[in-house]
Amino acid sequence: MKAFTRRHSFGLGLGLSCALAGAAHSNPAARPLRIGSFGVTPYVMDAGRGPIGALVDYFAKEVAPHAGLALQWQSLMTVPRLLRELQEGGVDCCPMLTATPERFTQVRFAAQSHWRFESVLALRPDHPLADKARLQPEDLDRHRIGWIQGSPLPPELERPRIQWDLTSVLVWERSILTRVARGQLDGGYFSNPATPAWHARAEGLELALRPLDVPIRALYTAFSPRLDPAVQARIEAANASHAARLETYLKRWLA
């Protein structure tokens, strides 16, 4: 009788474990969504206790409640590591990423892009290029320009005469802008004007921002190929309904 009871108890325990595992698999919200990103001030920034910023606020207040998901932001990482983590399933989702043919073979992208970035060049106010209201790609020829390693450039800027100085540090924005302010770089390329504007104000840097005459960059939410498609569908639906509200959170961080 005791042997039967032990076997019976083991069977019940095994059955319960399988049932719970099945429920977790069928319920997309069974575990927190692991979100990864590289730093893009003031959208996503490192605060020591975890990422903060306009995009973090947007996902917490707009995406999570409407998608029915708990969120777990990972520490900021470099672009190459982020892509690797997405591929391997260590990260489920990256809110904003530029889509390229190579990346389409590595991760899944949302069907629609809801955000656009306008490229700018950060310069010292006394730099000759700052005299122009808008810059053409050829204006950057023979100049040393800073940018982040592993992130694609607009094809128009892949010119052999531009001296690209690529950095791989996590605080790449501050590094580039500090070197621009010190005269160690002619300029710093940024995919959006909010990033250098935030740093200039926060760190008291005198900078001139000039728009670049290149196409607007579309940004997509990227997903791990291992993520449950049902979870991806929830996030895409939430973005489709609420993406415009990101601008509200961005203005608060720039105020």
Steps between C-alpha positions, in 0.01 A plus 500: 500500500785740584673422170176566317460832685851613412450408135160665504645817657783503247249467218293785636811718538619421149156568360479832683846602377407417142174689534679807634762480225225471241319798648818707497558411136143580398493825700728760332499710817625215722844662537626857461595619154878551497574827323847589379640813340811701435512851640310769308463808719240610605304199373695237696772590752694323772403617849703249700187325628375419152412680177292820509377737231212589271483157338512326839209715620306439181536121523408500870191720467375425149625163373505289818142566618347471154696186409444343842871445559746550783830656392856424604753745359853366461814706553596705197727320256694560182327446166697182413418347839135603470467323166667191644269498804195534275616212283570274796184590691669677791302810403143482370453845355683819402261797475690688228741363243593585143407220260768386257516199264758334726292553812193350333692170501573535874182628667131558432379854435156650554295530184471878537734781598340754732794734559728705276835661575654798319881489480703792636864592540618642833771764458684763696332835433825638352549210256475605131223244438285673763464796261270290280131461584486149353780261411544283194683166527794635300543780756637236739782398265848533654350545847538271801150399615408292804237223501420176683649171384257235379218736408433560129544837334275643231643377167551863395756540780705193412743714311869403489611860554319530834733402785272301728618460859297212647465439873375190682465637855158484667496876566576566134290816475682682779834375372440636150356834612782557749755442226311735269498772767875452556576523129613137474225431246361730233151378575283224636232325298169435674194331358271742685525857636366419849814311607761776453250766615445318831873457563578860407252623758583246771877541475526865402656434160494769233393319185350587165263242351459491124258271314648268240341469159451122515177297509307478825590182692217259579521310829332168573441296812716187475424160652688184578422216256437290813225727635145368493333662194192566714707729725643680198148553367394660829790744495446592136131564567583723798752698293254538214250662737728707722832569319418869449506549878875444512538865398324605822752313714791632290393861556497442876859377492610794286321761714 
